[in-house]
Amino acid sequence: MTTFLGYVDAYQKSFEAKVIAINEEEKGIVLEQTAFYPAGGGQPCDLGLIIWQGQPLHVLKVAKQDNIIWHWLEGNMPPLGAQVQGELDWERRYKLMRTHTALHILCGVVWRDYGAAVTGGNMEPLQARMDFEFETMHKDLVQVIEESVNIEIIAAHSISSRSLPREEAFQIPDLIRTKINLLPEGITEVRIVNIEGLDLQADGGTHVANTREVGRIKVVDYKSKGKINKRILIEILD
């Protein structure tokens, strides 16, 4: 099991760790702890460098397999037991943090004002989409949603997270905002992300500490993806 340092401090840019497993054929390594976020929940993995004996090795992909976080590298792999240093591509990670938080604000506004559940979503740095259970969507509605989201961004809501036992977490009303509960049965601890006064839901990604850090969102398009499935596409602006 790998300790993900981002749950303690999402702003940690570098770290030191020991290599505890290797896959020479696929050029993958497992570290005892890491600040690299593995892809999941619509959030892409982090990229950056693993430095071993002064040699920077590019991290090409990070993914979780059975609570173990694998890092796939370019170049010569460090051996089992080696001490290495990890350095995130921080500019990219911070953009993803801002984007992920923007999606939670969007979700919070739509749930509060329209009671629409999420049916899907995905993100890249500073751009994202989220699908909602709307029967109809039009330009005026989208403009109102954009304005409401930006009002909540500048309201400077604090953002925090904590983990709860699964049974206790599911006693929180409306904790799961997706149409289908995507949390696997085997997860016994549920991480909760709280945008104070706006949104509280289960989530495993990384976020900024205050909504003001998001910047401003712009809805760049909206589409119908089915009878009661409408897509909103956003960009994050400075």
C-alpha positions in Angstrom: 0.0 0.0 0.0 1.4 3.4 -1.0 0.8 6.5 1.1 -0.5 9.3 -1.0 1.0 12.5 0.4 -1.5 14.8 -1.4 -4.3 13.9 1.0 -2.3 15.5 3.8 -0.9 18.4 1.8 -2.1 18.9 -1.8 0.4 21.7 -2.2 3.5 19.4 -1.6 5.6 19.7 -4.8 8.5 17.4 -3.9 9.2 14.4 -1.7 11.7 11.7 -0.9 10.9 8.0 -0.8 12.2 4.4 -1.1 11.5 2.1 -4.1 9.6 -0.9 -2.7 8.7 -2.7 -5.9 9.7 -2.7 -9.5 8.4 -4.0 -12.9 11.5 -4.0 -15.1 9.6 -5.1 -18.2 7.1 -2.2 -18.1 9.6 0.3 -16.4 7.3 0.8 -13.4 8.2 1.4 -9.8 6.3 1.6 -6.5 7.3 4.0 -3.8 6.6 3.8 -0.1 5.0 7.2 -0.4 4.3 9.6 -3.2 2.9 13.0 -4.1 2.0 11.9 -7.6 -1.8 11.6 -8.0 -2.8 8.4 -9.8 -5.5 8.8 -12.5 -9.0 8.4 -11.1 -12.4 9.9 -10.7 -12.1 11.9 -13.9 -8.8 13.6 -12.8 -5.7 12.8 -14.9 -2.5 11.6 -13.2 0.3 13.9 -12.2 3.5 14.1 -14.3 6.9 15.2 -13.3 10.3 13.7 -12.4 11.8 10.9 -10.3 15.4 11.8 -9.5 17.9 9.0 -8.8 21.6 9.6 -8.2 21.2 13.0 -9.8 19.5 11.6 -12.9 16.1 13.0 -13.7 13.6 10.3 -15.0 10.4 11.5 -16.6 7.2 10.1 -15.0 5.0 9.1 -18.0 2.0 7.7 -16.2 0.8 7.1 -12.6 -2.0 4.7 -11.7 -3.4 2.8 -8.7 -3.7 -0.9 -8.7 -5.1 -2.5 -5.5 -4.1 0.4 -3.3 -0.6 0.4 -4.8 0.5 3.4 -6.8 2.7 2.6 -9.8 4.9 5.1 -11.6 6.0 4.4 -15.2 9.3 6.0 -16.1 11.3 7.0 -19.1 15.0 6.0 -18.9 17.0 3.8 -16.5 15.0 2.6 -13.6 16.3 2.9 -10.0 16.8 -0.5 -8.3 14.7 -2.0 -5.5 15.5 -0.2 -2.2 16.9 2.9 -3.8 16.2 6.3 -2.3 14.8 8.7 -4.8 13.3 12.2 -5.0 10.0 13.0 -6.7 9.2 16.4 -8.2 5.8 17.2 -9.5 5.1 19.2 -12.7 3.5 21.7 -10.3 2.1 24.1 -12.9 0.1 21.2 -14.4 -1.0 19.8 -11.0 -2.2 23.2 -9.7 -4.2 23.7 -12.9 -5.8 20.4 -12.3 -6.6 21.3 -8.7 -8.2 24.5 -9.8 -10.2 22.7 -12.5 -11.4 19.9 -10.1 -12.5 22.4 -7.5 -14.3 24.4 -10.3 -16.3 21.2 -11.2 -17.3 20.7 -7.5 -18.5 24.3 -7.4 -20.5 23.7 -10.6 -21.9 20.5 -9.2 -22.8 22.3 -5.9 -24.6 25.1 -7.7 -26.5 22.8 -10.0 -27.5 20.5 -7.2 -28.6 23.4 -4.9 -30.5 25.4 -7.6 -31.9 22.6 -9.8 -31.5 19.3 -7.9 -29.8 17.7 -11.0 -27.6 14.7 -10.4 -24.2 14.2 -12.2 -24.2 11.6 -14.9 -20.6 12.0 -16.0 -17.5 14.2 -16.2 -13.9 14.5 -17.2 -11.1 17.1 -17.0 -7.8 18.3 -18.4 -5.8 21.2 -17.1 -8.1 24.3 -17.1 -10.8 22.7 -19.2 -13.5 20.2 -18.2 -17.0 18.8 -18.9 -19.7 17.7 -16.6 -23.0 16.0 -17.5 -26.2 16.5 -15.6 -29.7 15.0 -15.4 -31.4 17.9 -17.1 -34.4 17.4 -19.5 -33.8 20.7 -21.2 -30.9 23.2 -21.4 -30.7 26.5 -23.2 -28.5 29.6 -23.5 -30.2 31.6 -20.8 -30.0 28.7 -18.3 -26.3 28.1 -19.0 -25.6 31.8 -18.5 -27.3 31.9 -15.1 -25.3 28.8 -14.1 -22.0 30.4 -15.1 -22.8 33.6 -13.2 -23.8 31.6 -10.1 -20.7 29.6 -10.2 -18.5 32.7 -10.5 -20.3 34.3 -7.5 -19.5 31.2 -5.4 -15.8 31.4 -6.5 -15.3 34.9 -5.4 -17.2 34.2 -2.1 -13.9 32.6 -0.9 -15.3 29.4 0.5 -12.8 27.4 2.5 -12.2 23.9 1.2 -11.2 20.9 3.5 -11.3 17.1 3.4 -11.5 14.3 5.8 -12.1 10.5 5.8 -15.0 8.7 7.4 -15.9 5.0 7.8 -18.1 4.0 4.9 -21.3 3.5 7.0 -20.9 6.8 8.8 -20.2 8.7 5.5 -23.3 7.3 3.8 -25.4 8.7 6.6 -24.7 12.2 5.2 -27.6 13.3 3.0 -26.8 13.7 -0.8 -23.1 12.7 -0.3 -23.1 10.9 -3.7 -24.0 13.4 -6.4 -23.5 11.0 -9.3 -26.6 9.3 -10.7 -24.9 5.9 -10.0 -22.8 5.3 -6.8 -19.4 4.6 -8.3 -17.6 3.8 -5.0 -16.5 0.2 -5.0 -17.9 -2.0 -2.2 -14.4 -2.8 -0.9 -13.7 0.8 0.1 -14.1 1.0 3.8 -13.0 4.7 4.3 -14.7 7.4 2.3 -12.9 10.7 1.7 -15.2 13.7 2.0 -14.4 17.1 0.3 -16.2 20.1 1.8 -16.6 23.4 0.1 -17.9 25.3 3.2 -21.4 26.4 2.8 -21.8 25.1 -0.7 -20.9 21.5 -1.5 -20.1 18.3 0.5 -19.5 15.1 -1.4 -17.3 12.0 -1.6 -14.2 12.6 -3.7 -10.7 11.2 -4.1 -9.0 14.0 -6.0 -6.9 17.1 -5.2 -8.3 20.5 -4.6 -7.3 24.1 -3.8 -7.8 25.4 -0.3 -10.1 28.3 -1.2 -12.6 28.8 -4.0 -10.9 32.2 -4.9 -7.9 30.2 -6.2 -10.0 28.8 -9.0 -10.0 32.1 -10.9 -13.1 32.4 -13.1 -15.0 29.9 -15.2 -16.5 30.3 -18.6 -19.0 28.0 -20.1 -17.7 27.5 -23.6 -20.4 25.1 -24.9 -23.4 22.9 -23.9 -24.8 19.8 -25.6 -27.6 17.3 -25.4 -26.2 13.8 -24.7 -29.6 12.2 -24.4 -33.2 12.7 -23.3 -32.3 13.7 -19.7 -28.5 14.0 -20.1 -27.0 17.5 -20.8 -23.4 18.4 -21.0 -21.7 21.6 -19.8 -18.2 22.4 -21.0 -16.1 24.9 -19.1 -12.7 26.6 -19.2 -10.9 28.0 -16.2 -9.6 31.6 -16.6 -7.1 33.5 -14.6 
